[in-house]
Every structure is written in C-alpha cells, then in structure tokens.
Amino acid sequence: MSTVTPLTDGRNQRRDRNREAVVSALLELYREGNLGPSTDEIAARAGISARSLFRYFDDVDSLVRAAIARQQEHVAPLYALDIPAGAALDERIDRFVTARLRLLQGMGEVGRVARTLAAHQPLILAELARIRHSLRVQLADTFAPELDALSPGDRQATLAAADVIVSWEALDLMHNDQGLPVDQVEAAMRGGLTRLLSAGVAPVPRADADAGADAGARAKAGR
C-alpha cells in the first residue's frame, strides 16, 4: 500500500519545481555574462529566498554541476551532423563547420564556466575531456579519407591542428578576444580546415622541397 499522500506528493513536486528554477536561473545569469553570480542573485532570479536555495543543493559546486549537466542536455541535439555519404571535401568542410559553430555557440558562456571550474572540479574536468574526445572522433570520422592518406605521425598532427581550428577556444579567441564577427570566424574555420586537409592529402617531404628550391635557384642562376 502506498504511503505517499497528496500533501507529500505536492511537496515533492514543489521541491522539484524549485530545484529546476534554481538551475534555470543560474544558466540565465551565465548567458547574460554574469559568470560568478551570488547566491542572492541566483535566488532572486529563481523566485525563492536565498536561505532556501541550499535546501535543493548541498553547495554551490553541486548547483554548478547540475547547471552544466542541464546545458549538456540542451545542446545534445546540436552534436548531429548532416553530411551525405561520399560528399566532396569542400561540402564536408562547409557542412561540418556550420554544424560545429552552431554547437559551440550553443555551449556559450557555460563553456567558459566549465573550463574555469575544471581545474578544481574533477567531475567537470572529466566531462570536458569526454566532450573533447567525442568531438575529436566526430572530426576524424568526417575527414577520414584525407587523414587516413597520411602517415601516422602526419595524421596525428593534422588531426590535432584541425581539432584546435574548430574548438570552443578558437571561437572564443577569434570572436571575443580578436573581435571577429561570427561570419568571419566561420570563414576562418572553413579556410583553416581547407588549407590543412587539402595540403595534407599530398604532403611534400622536406628534403624534396629543399631539392626543388635548390633546382629552381640553379636554373635561375644559369639564365
């Protein structure tokens, strides 16, 4: 026989609603650029008293972890790619960069908070590592024809460079630090991948490049 009374059920529902309101309030403050809101600010936005905030969370760190988890649920659909099988490199780059930039923008300021807290929050650090790994795998799968044509060492270096080009950190640096509008950031990412992957398909060994330069110099001198 159930021991849950209407009163108990109502209290549980109210607790769940208030907990969700607190998480939503913190995410709203982050998105507005307030990356270190006080408990009073969070409580006021959530419509509860500051004293009652910690009825729903053990401490600020547990609240932040809940907010980051909620954000991950929010952006999860943005991880999907729509790239036809067998598409040419240019089309894959265009579609990939458009989708990746949409995902990175969806992460927004919560991405900055996660990176700030990761240094002293092992759970957040582990989640960041998981996300970065999954994004790197997606990148490697999308451009497998070009990457697999390289030697193991060149493949590793090319993938690492491509991963940086389309990272949250690259968006943050180009948009917020260097002041590029988003369309120019997108163009820079597309151009960077194009040059990197197009060149990587047929790399020129250093010795061959030097020999070619020497031959050109000799031909020029003999004119």
MDAnalysis code that builds the backbone (N, CA, C; Angstrom):
import MDAnalysis as mda
import numpy as np

u = mda.Universe.empty(669, n_residues=223, atom_resindex=np.repeat(np.arange(223), 3), trajectory=True)
u.add_TopologyAttr("name", ["N", "CA", "C"] * 223)
u.add_TopologyAttr("resid", np.arange(1, 224))
u.add_TopologyAttr("resname", ["MET", "SER", "THR", "VAL", "THR", "PRO", "LEU", "THR", "ASP", "GLY", "ARG", "ASN", "GLN", "ARG", "ARG", "ASP", "ARG", "ASN", "ARG", "GLU", "ALA", "VAL", "VAL", "SER", "ALA", "LEU", "LEU", "GLU", "LEU", "TYR", "ARG", "GLU", "GLY", "ASN", "LEU", "GLY", "PRO", "SER", "THR", "ASP", "GLU", "ILE", "ALA", "ALA", "ARG", "ALA", "GLY", "ILE", "SER", "ALA", "ARG", "SER", "LEU", "PHE", "ARG", "TYR", "PHE", "ASP", "ASP", "VAL", "ASP", "SER", "LEU", "VAL", "ARG", "ALA", "ALA", "ILE", "ALA", "ARG", "GLN", "GLN", "GLU", "HIS", "VAL", "ALA", "PRO", "LEU", "TYR", "ALA", "LEU", "ASP", "ILE", "PRO", "ALA", "GLY", "ALA", "ALA", "LEU", "ASP", "GLU", "ARG", "ILE", "ASP", "ARG", "PHE", "VAL", "THR", "ALA", "ARG", "LEU", "ARG", "LEU", "LEU", "GLN", "GLY", "MET", "GLY", "GLU", "VAL", "GLY", "ARG", "VAL", "ALA", "ARG", "THR", "LEU", "ALA", "ALA", "HIS", "GLN", "PRO", "LEU", "ILE", "LEU", "ALA", "GLU", "LEU", "ALA", "ARG", "ILE", "ARG", "HIS", "SER", "LEU", "ARG", "VAL", "GLN", "LEU", "ALA", "ASP", "THR", "PHE", "ALA", "PRO", "GLU", "LEU", "ASP", "ALA", "LEU", "SER", "PRO", "GLY", "ASP", "ARG", "GLN", "ALA", "THR", "LEU", "ALA", "ALA", "ALA", "ASP", "VAL", "ILE", "VAL", "SER", "TRP", "GLU", "ALA", "LEU", "ASP", "LEU", "MET", "HIS", "ASN", "ASP", "GLN", "GLY", "LEU", "PRO", "VAL", "ASP", "GLN", "VAL", "GLU", "ALA", "ALA", "MET", "ARG", "GLY", "GLY", "LEU", "THR", "ARG", "LEU", "LEU", "SER", "ALA", "GLY", "VAL", "ALA", "PRO", "VAL", "PRO", "ARG", "ALA", "ASP", "ALA", "ASP", "ALA", "GLY", "ALA", "ASP", "ALA", "GLY", "ALA", "ARG", "ALA", "LYS", "ALA", "GLY", "ARG"])
u.atoms.positions = np.array([
    [0.844, -1.200, 0.000],
    [0.000, 0.000, 0.000],
    [0.877, 1.248, 0.000],
    [0.572, 2.203, -0.853],
    [1.400, 3.395, -0.978],
    [1.258, 4.285, 0.250],
    [2.397, 4.837, 0.667],
    [2.404, 5.744, 1.819],
    [2.486, 7.198, 1.384],
    [2.466, 7.438, 0.055],
    [2.562, 8.798, -0.461],
    [1.195, 9.462, -0.376],
    [1.101, 10.530, 0.356],
    [-0.139, 11.277, 0.499],
    [-0.146, 12.436, -0.489],
    [-1.307, 12.982, -0.798],
    [-1.357, 14.151, -1.687],
    [-0.478, 15.291, -1.198],
    [-0.405, 15.457, 0.140],
    [0.419, 16.531, 0.698],
    [1.890, 16.264, 0.413],
    [2.321, 15.000, 0.640],
    [3.724, 14.646, 0.382],
    [4.058, 14.795, -1.092],
    [3.152, 14.319, -1.942],
    [3.378, 14.414, -3.383],
    [3.470, 15.878, -3.816],
    [2.640, 16.726, -3.257],
    [2.676, 18.141, -3.590],
    [3.981, 18.795, -3.172],
    [4.485, 18.396, -2.009],
    [5.766, 18.939, -1.546],
    [6.901, 18.508, -2.458],
    [6.873, 17.244, -2.883],
    [7.928, 16.750, -3.778],
    [7.901, 17.484, -5.108],
    [6.694, 17.718, -5.622],
    [6.574, 18.450, -6.881],
    [7.073, 19.877, -6.732],
    [6.739, 20.508, -5.629],
    [7.201, 21.881, -5.393],
    [8.719, 21.916, -5.267],
    [9.276, 20.919, -4.590],
    [10.729, 20.856, -4.447],
    [11.394, 20.699, -5.822],
    [10.834, 19.828, -6.656],
    [11.394, 19.613, -7.992],
    [11.298, 20.889, -8.828],
    [10.149, 21.577, -8.729],
    [9.989, 22.823, -9.490],
    [10.984, 23.875, -9.044],
    [11.168, 23.995, -7.755],
    [12.108, 24.991, -7.238],
    [13.548, 24.645, -7.613],
    [13.862, 23.376, -7.566],
    [15.212, 22.951, -7.951],
    [15.477, 23.293, -9.428],
    [14.493, 23.011, -10.279],
    [14.633, 23.330, -11.693],
    [14.716, 24.839, -11.905],
    [13.970, 25.586, -11.109],
    [14.005, 27.043, -11.231],
    [15.375, 27.598, -10.871],
    [16.007, 27.010, -9.871],
    [17.341, 27.460, -9.463],
    [18.358, 27.182, -10.574],
    [18.305, 25.983, -11.152],
    [19.226, 25.640, -12.243],
    [19.007, 26.569, -13.433],
    [17.745, 26.799, -13.790],
    [17.439, 27.692, -14.909],
    [17.919, 29.111, -14.631],
    [17.770, 29.555, -13.393],
    [18.211, 30.901, -13.029],
    [19.717, 31.047, -13.198],
    [20.468, 30.041, -12.753],
    [21.923, 30.115, -12.874],
    [22.344, 30.127, -14.336],
    [21.716, 29.301, -15.166],
    [22.052, 29.281, -16.592],
    [21.717, 30.615, -17.257],
    [20.604, 31.217, -16.892],
    [20.247, 32.524, -17.451],
    [21.291, 33.576, -17.096],
    [21.744, 33.556, -15.851],
    [22.761, 34.522, -15.421],
    [24.067, 34.303, -16.170],
    [24.447, 33.047, -16.353],
    [25.648, 32.756, -17.134],
    [25.513, 33.322, -18.548],
    [24.372, 33.069, -19.182],
    [24.177, 33.505, -20.571],
    [24.166, 35.018, -20.695],
    [23.834, 35.693, -19.610],
    [23.847, 37.154, -19.618],
    [25.236, 37.711, -19.322],
    [26.199, 36.823, -19.082],
    [27.562, 37.258, -18.835],
    [27.954, 37.343, -17.382],
    [27.056, 37.010, -16.494],
    [27.370, 37.006, -15.057],
    [27.887, 35.611, -14.706],
    [29.214, 35.458, -14.724],
    [29.805, 34.132, -14.547],
    [30.068, 33.787, -13.084],
    [29.847, 34.732, -12.188],
    [30.026, 34.447, -10.769],
    [28.915, 35.034, -9.942],
    [27.677, 34.663, -10.231],
    [26.556, 35.270, -9.508],
    [26.550, 34.875, -8.033],
    [26.079, 35.757, -7.196],
    [25.962, 35.466, -5.770],
    [24.734, 34.593, -5.535],
    [24.677, 33.996, -4.347],
    [23.507, 33.191, -4.009],
    [22.246, 34.063, -3.974],
    [22.392, 35.320, -3.568],
    [21.240, 36.227, -3.556],
    [20.720, 36.467, -4.975],
    [21.642, 36.639, -5.925],
    [21.227, 36.869, -7.311],
    [20.539, 35.644, -7.890],
    [21.099, 34.475, -7.603],
    [20.501, 33.233, -8.111],
    [19.107, 33.038, -7.522],
    [19.005, 33.220, -6.214],
    [17.719, 33.024, -5.539],
    [16.681, 34.024, -6.040],
    [17.080, 35.277, -6.197],
    [16.140, 36.292, -6.674],
    [15.636, 35.950, -8.065],
    [16.530, 35.490, -8.944],
    [16.117, 35.130, -10.300],
    [15.185, 33.918, -10.282],
    [15.437, 32.994, -9.349],
    [14.618, 31.783, -9.256],
    [13.294, 32.025, -8.538],
    [13.176, 33.162, -7.864],
    [11.945, 33.463, -7.151],
    [11.822, 32.765, -5.807],
    [12.965, 32.496, -5.171],
    [12.953, 31.876, -3.849],
    [13.846, 32.699, -2.934],
    [13.846, 32.364, -1.658],
    [14.717, 33.074, -0.721],
    [16.121, 32.486, -0.788],
    [17.110, 33.319, -0.508],
    [18.493, 32.845, -0.524],
    [18.696, 31.739, 0.506],
    [18.005, 31.827, 1.631],
    [18.153, 30.820, 2.673],
    [17.673, 29.451, 2.205],
    [16.642, 29.433, 1.370],
    [16.075, 28.145, 0.949],
    [16.834, 27.524, -0.217],
    [17.746, 28.275, -0.838],
    [18.450, 27.756, -2.009],
    [19.150, 26.440, -1.705],
    [19.764, 26.362, -0.538],
    [20.551, 25.158, -0.228],
    [19.716, 24.046, 0.401],
    [18.402, 24.199, 0.324],
    [17.548, 23.042, 0.578],
    [17.573, 22.103, -0.623],
    [17.925, 22.662, -1.768],
    [17.858, 21.898, -3.010],
    [19.229, 21.432, -3.493],
    [20.289, 22.061, -2.985],
    [21.646, 21.693, -3.383],
    [22.541, 21.713, -2.156],
    [23.497, 20.788, -2.130],
    [24.390, 20.698, -0.973],
    [25.279, 21.926, -0.853],
    [25.746, 22.416, -2.010],
    [26.637, 23.583, -2.020],
    [26.611, 24.188, -3.418],
    [27.377, 25.252, -3.605],
    [27.409, 25.925, -4.898],
    [27.968, 25.007, -5.977],
    [28.983, 24.210, -5.632],
    [29.582, 23.321, -6.631],
    [28.563, 22.323, -7.174],
    [27.728, 21.779, -6.313],
    [26.729, 20.820, -6.787],
    [25.692, 21.509, -7.668],
    [25.380, 22.765, -7.367],
    [24.474, 23.531, -8.219],
    [25.094, 23.764, -9.592],
    [26.363, 24.131, -9.611],
    [27.036, 24.379, -10.884],
    [27.102, 23.101, -11.717],
    [27.389, 21.978, -11.087],
    [27.429, 20.715, -11.816],
    [26.062, 20.394, -12.427],
    [25.004, 20.667, -11.675],
    [23.655, 20.425, -12.192],
    [23.356, 21.335, -13.384],
    [23.823, 22.581, -13.308],
    [23.589, 23.523, -14.401],
    [24.336, 23.095, -15.658],
    [25.574, 22.644, -15.504],
    [26.359, 22.202, -16.658],
    [25.729, 20.955, -17.276],
    [25.240, 20.048, -16.422],
    [24.560, 18.853, -16.933],
    [23.309, 19.237, -17.715],
    [22.560, 20.207, -17.213],
    [21.359, 20.675, -17.911],
    [21.745, 21.284, -19.264],
    [22.816, 22.050, -19.276],
    [23.259, 22.662, -20.523],
    [23.636, 21.600, -21.543],
    [24.277, 20.527, -21.089],
    [24.644, 19.447, -21.995],
    [23.403, 18.803, -22.605],
    [22.369, 18.648, -21.814],
    [21.112, 18.117, -22.345],
    [20.534, 19.067, -23.401],
    [20.674, 20.358, -23.138],
    [20.133, 21.371, -24.051],
    [20.834, 21.349, -25.405],
    [22.150, 21.173, -25.409],
    [22.902, 21.239, -26.670],
    [23.068, 19.876, -27.330],
    [22.651, 18.805, -26.686],
    [22.849, 17.457, -27.235],
    [22.375, 17.316, -28.677],
    [21.197, 17.857, -29.047],
    [20.767, 17.720, -30.452],
    [21.698, 18.411, -31.442],
    [22.495, 19.377, -30.973],
    [23.374, 20.134, -31.868],
    [24.623, 19.355, -32.256],
    [24.845, 18.205, -31.637],
    [26.005, 17.383, -31.991],
    [25.825, 16.687, -33.339],
    [24.587, 16.565, -33.804],
    [24.310, 15.800, -35.021],
    [24.887, 16.495, -36.255],
    [25.360, 15.686, -37.212],
    [25.854, 16.195, -38.483],
    [24.951, 15.695, -39.608],
    [24.790, 16.532, -40.626],
    [24.027, 16.136, -41.810],
    [24.951, 16.240, -43.016],
    [25.759, 15.201, -43.221],
    [26.725, 15.183, -44.318],
    [26.487, 13.933, -45.153],
    [26.134, 14.086, -46.433],
    [25.877, 12.910, -47.274],
    [27.110, 12.021, -47.404],
    [26.885, 10.735, -47.469],
    [27.995, 9.800, -47.672],
    [28.649, 10.086, -49.016],
    [29.971, 10.093, -49.034],
    [30.697, 10.315, -50.272],
    [30.781, 11.763, -50.712],
    [30.378, 12.693, -49.856],
    [30.436, 14.114, -50.225],
    [31.880, 14.551, -50.435],
    [32.066, 15.495, -51.339],
    [33.402, 16.031, -51.606],
    [33.925, 16.780, -50.386],
    [35.235, 16.988, -50.374],
    [35.868, 17.638, -49.229],
    [35.266, 19.012, -48.949],
    [35.090, 19.832, -49.983],
    [34.561, 21.185, -49.772],
    [33.181, 21.153, -49.118],
    [32.330, 20.232, -49.571],
    [30.990, 20.152, -48.996],
    [31.049, 19.662, -47.562],
    [31.909, 18.688, -47.300],
    [32.038, 18.197, -45.924],
    [32.526, 19.301, -44.992],
    [33.489, 20.089, -45.467],
    [34.003, 21.186, -44.641],
    [32.898, 22.211, -44.378],
    [32.167, 22.595, -45.414],
    [31.097, 23.581, -45.243],
    [30.069, 23.105, -44.224],
    [29.597, 21.882, -44.382],
    [28.556, 21.359, -43.504],
    [29.095, 21.149, -42.082],
    [30.316, 20.673, -42.002],
    [30.897, 20.412, -40.686],
    [31.075, 21.707, -39.910],
    [31.659, 22.724, -40.528],
    [31.925, 23.986, -39.830],
    [30.618, 24.656, -39.413],
    [29.616, 24.626, -40.275],
    [28.321, 25.217, -39.920],
    [27.734, 24.546, -38.689],
    [27.769, 23.200, -38.683],
    [27.212, 22.461, -37.550],
    [28.044, 22.654, -36.286],
    [29.358, 22.624, -36.424],
    [30.223, 22.750, -35.243],
    [30.094, 24.142, -34.626],
    [30.032, 25.158, -35.450],
    [29.908, 26.516, -34.917],
    [28.571, 26.690, -34.203],
    [27.518, 26.090, -34.737],
    [26.217, 26.146, -34.074],
    [26.288, 25.492, -32.692],
    [26.991, 24.377, -32.610],
    [27.166, 23.687, -31.329],
    [27.979, 24.543, -30.356],
    [29.076, 25.104, -30.817],
    [29.935, 25.908, -29.942],
    [29.201, 27.140, -29.432],
    [28.405, 27.764, -30.288],
    [27.616, 28.915, -29.844],
    [26.557, 28.483, -28.832],
    [26.025, 27.289, -29.013],
    [25.056, 26.771, -28.052],
    [25.667, 26.555, -26.685],
    [26.936, 26.154, -26.662],
    [27.639, 25.986, -25.385],
    [27.793, 27.326, -24.678],
    [28.101, 28.367, -25.431],
    [28.140, 29.727, -24.919],
    [28.990, 29.924, -23.678],
    [28.481, 30.782, -22.783],
    [29.239, 31.143, -21.587],
    [29.333, 29.995, -20.590],
    [28.429, 29.011, -20.709],
    [28.546, 27.853, -19.824],
    [29.845, 27.108, -20.114],
    [30.281, 27.141, -21.370],
    [31.568, 26.545, -21.711],
    [32.716, 27.225, -20.987],
    [32.623, 28.534, -20.835],
    [33.671, 29.266, -20.119],
    [33.666, 28.896, -18.632],
    [32.481, 28.809, -18.059],
    [32.374, 28.438, -16.648],
    [32.959, 27.040, -16.424],
    [32.614, 26.107, -17.298],
    [33.114, 24.746, -17.151],
    [34.635, 24.711, -17.198],
    [35.219, 25.471, -18.100],
    [36.682, 25.477, -18.218],
    [37.332, 26.158, -17.022],
    [36.676, 27.142, -16.464],
    [37.206, 27.812, -15.281],
    [37.192, 26.892, -14.066],
    [36.110, 26.134, -13.916],
    [35.950, 25.286, -12.739],
    [36.676, 23.953, -12.857],
    [37.010, 23.551, -14.069],
    [37.592, 22.219, -14.275],
    [38.889, 22.014, -13.497],
    [39.621, 23.104, -13.264],
    [40.912, 22.976, -12.576],
    [40.773, 22.413, -11.174],
    [39.613, 22.658, -10.531],
    [39.456, 22.161, -9.160],
    [38.182, 21.342, -8.971],
    [37.570, 20.943, -10.087],
    [36.388, 20.076, -10.025],
    [36.626, 18.863, -10.925],
    [37.090, 17.749, -10.370],
    [37.422, 16.579, -11.193],
    [36.269, 16.084, -12.054],
    [35.040, 16.171, -11.566],
    [33.908, 15.701, -12.356],
    [33.710, 16.551, -13.608],
    [33.874, 17.855, -13.463],
    [33.746, 18.745, -14.616],
    [34.916, 18.536, -15.568],
    [36.120, 18.346, -15.028],
    [37.287, 18.080, -15.862],
    [37.083, 16.816, -16.686],
    [36.554, 15.775, -16.053],
    [36.309, 14.517, -16.755],
    [35.243, 14.688, -17.833],
    [34.213, 15.481, -17.551],
    [33.162, 15.714, -18.542],
    [33.692, 16.510, -19.724],
    [34.544, 17.493, -19.457],
    [35.166, 18.238, -20.551],
    [36.019, 17.325, -21.419],
    [36.781, 16.439, -20.792],
    [37.619, 15.503, -21.540],
    [36.751, 14.595, -22.405],
    [35.618, 14.154, -21.869],
    [34.718, 13.286, -22.629],
    [34.166, 14.024, -23.852],
    [33.748, 15.272, -23.638],
    [33.193, 16.058, -24.743],
    [34.251, 16.303, -25.813],
    [35.447, 16.690, -25.397],
    [36.512, 16.954, -26.362],
    [36.852, 15.704, -27.164],
    [36.861, 14.571, -26.480],
    [37.166, 13.308, -27.178],
    [36.086, 13.001, -28.213],
    [34.826, 13.147, -27.845],
    [33.743, 12.828, -28.780],
    [33.765, 13.769, -29.989],
    [34.093, 15.035, -29.755],
    [34.174, 15.979, -30.869],
    [35.362, 15.669, -31.771],
    [36.462, 15.221, -31.189],
    [37.631, 14.848, -31.983],
    [37.338, 13.606, -32.829],
    [36.625, 12.658, -32.254],
    [36.244, 11.453, -33.009],
    [35.336, 11.827, -34.171],
    [34.387, 12.727, -33.931],
    [33.484, 13.170, -34.991],
    [34.274, 13.833, -36.124],
    [35.250, 14.650, -35.766],
    [36.109, 15.304, -36.749],
    [36.895, 14.278, -37.553],
    [37.489, 13.309, -36.865],
    [38.289, 12.280, -37.534],
    [37.431, 11.437, -38.469],
    [36.220, 11.117, -38.059],
    [35.322, 10.315, -38.906],
    [34.907, 11.085, -40.156],
    [34.632, 12.376, -39.986],
    [34.173, 13.185, -41.120],
    [35.237, 13.323, -42.189],
    [36.483, 13.447, -41.760],
    [37.572, 13.673, -42.710],
    [38.530, 12.475, -42.774],
    [37.987, 11.298, -42.553],
    [38.792, 10.076, -42.586],
    [39.524, 9.870, -43.920],
    [38.892, 10.131, -45.082],
    [39.624, 9.909, -46.343],
    [40.921, 10.708, -46.426],
    [40.887, 11.939, -45.967],
    [42.087, 12.778, -46.033],
    [43.089, 12.379, -44.949],
    [42.606, 12.130, -43.757],
    [43.507, 11.806, -42.652],
    [44.154, 10.438, -42.833],
    [43.384, 9.482, -43.345],
    [43.916, 8.126, -43.480],
    [44.939, 8.009, -44.599],
    [45.020, 9.023, -45.459],
    [46.022, 9.023, -46.517],
    [47.402, 9.450, -46.003],
    [47.471, 9.895, -44.762],
    [48.713, 10.405, -44.188],
    [49.443, 9.327, -43.410],
    [50.706, 9.564, -43.176],
    [51.473, 8.691, -42.281],
    [50.924, 8.853, -40.873],
    [51.164, 7.885, -39.987],
    [50.621, 8.012, -38.626],
    [50.998, 9.315, -37.934],
    [52.254, 9.725, -38.080],
    [52.684, 10.959, -37.432],
    [52.008, 12.182, -38.021],
    [51.932, 12.242, -39.346],
    [51.274, 13.375, -40.000],
    [49.783, 13.384, -39.691],
    [49.188, 12.196, -39.624],
    [47.756, 12.112, -39.316],
    [47.479, 12.683, -37.924],
    [48.297, 12.298, -36.960],
    [48.106, 12.776, -35.592],
    [48.241, 14.293, -35.523],
    [49.268, 14.828, -36.185],
    [49.496, 16.272, -36.144],
    [48.389, 17.036, -36.872],
    [47.953, 16.512, -38.012],
    [46.902, 17.171, -38.781],
    [45.578, 17.169, -38.026],
    [45.256, 16.032, -37.417],
    [44.018, 15.946, -36.638],
    [44.068, 16.899, -35.445],
    [45.216, 16.976, -34.784],
    [45.345, 17.871, -33.630],
    [45.149, 19.319, -34.054],
    [45.755, 19.705, -35.179],
    [45.618, 21.087, -35.651],
    [44.177, 21.389, -36.063],
    [43.539, 20.437, -36.758],
    [42.146, 20.629, -37.168],
    [41.239, 20.737, -35.951],
    [41.524, 19.955, -34.940],
    [40.727, 19.978, -33.709],
    [40.793, 21.354, -33.053],
    [41.961, 21.970, -33.071],
    [42.116, 23.315, -32.497],
    [41.345, 24.351, -33.315],
    [41.391, 24.224, -34.635],
    [40.748, 25.201, -35.513],
    [39.255, 25.316, -35.242],
    [38.608, 24.192, -34.925],
    [37.147, 24.189, -34.751],
    [36.760, 23.992, -33.289],
    [37.580, 24.463, -32.381],
    [37.326, 24.289, -30.952],
    [36.567, 25.470, -30.357],
    [36.010, 25.248, -29.161],
    [35.365, 26.335, -28.430],
    [36.382, 27.439, -28.147],
    [37.603, 27.047, -27.825],
    [38.644, 28.030, -27.517],
    [38.950, 28.902, -28.730],
    [38.943, 28.307, -29.934],
    [39.202, 29.094, -31.143],
    [38.082, 30.107, -31.377],
    [36.832, 29.675, -31.202],
    [35.709, 30.603, -31.334],
    [35.830, 31.737, -30.321],
    [36.136, 31.403, -29.088],
    [36.240, 32.415, -28.040],
    [37.354, 33.417, -28.354],
    [38.500, 32.912, -28.794],
    [39.635, 33.785, -29.093],
    [39.331, 34.707, -30.275],
    [38.804, 34.131, -31.355],
    [38.569, 34.948, -32.548],
    [37.416, 35.930, -32.351],
    [36.348, 35.476, -31.687],
    [35.159, 36.324, -31.562],
    [35.275, 37.320, -30.407],
    [35.636, 36.828, -29.226],
    [35.627, 37.686, -28.035],
    [36.936, 38.438, -27.825],
    [38.056, 37.835, -28.178],
    [39.350, 38.495, -27.964],
    [39.754, 39.345, -29.165],
    [39.607, 38.776, -30.368],
    [40.051, 39.490, -31.568],
    [38.935, 40.280, -32.237],
    [37.699, 40.096, -31.764],
    [36.602, 40.926, -32.242],
    [36.048, 40.572, -33.611],
    [36.314, 39.378, -34.115],
    [35.766, 38.996, -35.413],
    [34.279, 38.673, -35.284],
    [33.450, 39.134, -36.204],
    [32.045, 38.711, -36.190],
    [31.961, 37.214, -36.492],
    [30.830, 36.623, -36.144],
    [30.702, 35.174, -36.258],
    [30.877, 34.695, -37.685],
    [30.404, 35.464, -38.679],
    [30.541, 35.006, -40.063],
    [32.008, 34.952, -40.483],
    [32.829, 35.857, -39.946],
    [34.262, 35.810, -40.255],
    [34.951, 34.675, -39.507],
    [34.482, 34.376, -38.302],
    [35.005, 33.214, -37.577],
    [34.715, 31.950, -38.375],
    [33.502, 31.859, -38.889],
    [33.128, 30.680, -39.682],
    [34.007, 30.566, -40.924],
    [34.237, 31.690, -41.587],
    [35.083, 31.683, -42.779],
    [36.515, 31.285, -42.429],
    [37.004, 31.764, -41.293],
    [38.362, 31.417, -40.873],
    [38.479, 29.923, -40.562],
    [37.478, 29.375, -39.889],
    [37.489, 27.943, -39.598],
    [37.442, 27.127, -40.889],
    [36.582, 27.551, -41.812],
    [36.456, 26.829, -43.079],
    [37.760, 26.900, -43.868],
    [38.340, 28.101, -43.918],
    [39.592, 28.253, -44.650],
    [40.735, 27.474, -44.016],
    [40.783, 27.482, -42.685],
    [41.837, 26.738, -41.999],
    [41.754, 25.241, -42.267],
    [40.549, 24.690, -42.178],
    [40.379, 23.267, -42.463],
    [40.698, 22.950, -43.914],
    [40.273, 23.828, -44.821],
    [40.523, 23.595, -46.246],
    [42.017, 23.528, -46.530],
    [42.757, 24.505, -46.033],
    [44.195, 24.523, -46.290],
    [44.890, 23.331, -45.624],
    [44.477, 23.027, -44.430],
    [45.123, 21.948, -43.688],
    [44.857, 20.591, -44.335],
    [43.605, 20.311, -44.650],
    [43.248, 18.988, -45.167],
    [43.603, 18.830, -46.639],
    [43.510, 19.915, -47.402],
    [43.902, 19.830, -48.811],
    [45.392, 19.607, -48.937],
    [46.172, 20.296, -48.120],
    [47.623, 20.126, -48.157],
    [48.017, 18.767, -47.617],
    [47.236, 18.272, -46.659],
    [47.593, 17.015, -46.021],
    [47.423, 15.810, -46.902],
    [46.621, 15.924, -47.965],
    [46.395, 14.767, -48.833],
    [47.669, 14.372, -49.543],
    [48.475, 15.337, -49.923],
    [49.721, 15.027, -50.628],
    [50.837, 15.884, -50.065],
    [51.304, 15.593, -48.848],
    [52.350, 16.406, -48.234],
    [53.662, 16.314, -48.996],
    [54.377, 17.400, -49.011],
    [55.673, 17.436, -49.696],
    [56.771, 17.216, -48.670],
    [57.545, 16.118, -48.771],
    [58.636, 15.889, -47.819],
    [59.617, 17.051, -47.830],
    [60.202, 17.333, -46.682],
    [61.089, 18.487, -46.555],
    [62.291, 18.369, -47.481],
    [62.843, 17.179, -47.601],
    [64.024, 17.008, -48.448],
    [63.687, 17.301, -49.895],
    [62.506, 16.850, -50.347],
    [62.086, 17.111, -51.715],
    [61.853, 18.595, -51.937],
    [61.266, 19.255, -50.932],
    [61.019, 20.678, -51.065],
    [62.322, 21.452, -51.175],
    [63.310, 21.067, -50.361],
    [64.609, 21.733, -50.415],
    [65.290, 21.492, -51.756],
    [65.175, 20.254, -52.259],
    [65.794, 19.935, -53.544],
    [65.158, 20.751, -54.659],
    [63.825, 20.893, -54.581],
    [63.130, 21.681, -55.594],
    [63.564, 23.134, -55.553],
    [63.724, 23.654, -54.334],
    [64.151, 25.047, -54.199],
    [65.561, 25.237, -54.746],
    [66.444, 24.258, -54.484],
    [67.820, 24.347, -54.990],
    [67.846, 24.301, -56.507],
    [67.014, 23.410, -57.070],
    [66.977, 23.295, -58.531],
    [66.473, 24.587, -59.151],
    [65.473, 25.171, -58.522],
    [64.956, 26.433, -59.046],
    [66.000, 27.531, -58.988],
    [66.748, 27.566, -57.886],
    [67.790, 28.585, -57.749],
    [68.876, 28.394, -58.788],
    [69.257, 27.123, -59.070],
    [70.298, 26.868, -60.071],
    [69.817, 27.273, -61.461],
    [68.557, 26.964, -61.747],
    [68.024, 27.311, -63.056],
    [67.997, 28.818, -63.247],
    [67.631, 29.518, -62.168],
    [67.572, 30.980, -62.244],
    [68.959, 31.569, -62.429],
    [69.961, 30.969, -61.737],
    [71.326, 31.493, -61.837],
    [71.933, 31.225, -63.197],
    [71.477, 30.169, -63.889],
    [72.077, 29.827, -65.168],
    [71.477, 30.582, -66.330],
    [70.494, 31.426, -66.062],
    [69.865, 32.169, -67.156],
    [70.832, 33.214, -67.738],
])
